[in-house]
Amino acid sequence: MPQKLNWRFLLSKEKTLPYFQNILFAIEERKKKGITIYPKKKDVFNAFRFTSFESIKVVIIGQDPYHGPNQAHGFAFSVLPGVLPPPSLKNIYKELASDMPDFVIPEHGCLESWAQEGVLLLNSILTVEEGRSCSHADIGWERFTDKIISILNTHKEKIIFLLWGKYAQNKGNIINHKKHYIFTASHPSPISAQRGFLGCHHFSKVNILLAQQNKQIINWQPKIIDSKLI
């Protein structure tokens, strides 16, 4: 029987490569110096843990984790349950409320339920130092997440990529445009949301495409999930 494709199998070789080992080493060296790293070690790979390879329908690409206390937990744009939505996520909710008739803006910012529905919330850089945005941009994570996109190009088709802002769109240069769908807009941050993110209708467009493929549409209403039960 052919090997069933899953993240563990697809990334097993990658995690043995010197560059990946160097990433882990660099993080541990910083921790030894007393530097606080987000997210917690157990949460770094949550995007892959909660969104199985088989279930992926949508990929949202972010830059790096939130760098404030009790925010990052391994999903792009998402914060831990009980934490108020940061400004970019507030604009995502604002767009959803405009785009999806039944959407109710939640008080929390946890997008874990999206991950459960097949939305890979992929930060290009998976760790960050407290108070220092993009502080781990040079330790090798970009190569790892480029590999993720390469794997999706090889083994998947008709994935819907949502690329918000120039950073995500540059990452999109390695996406196979012939095999996948790509929607672009400005970043949802307060600085740029008015320049094309608000009013992009990406969420309804995603569900229209999924329905056309006879796939289950995404329930964009974020729900708090008790991870202990998963």
Disulfide bonds with the S-S distance in Angstrom:
none
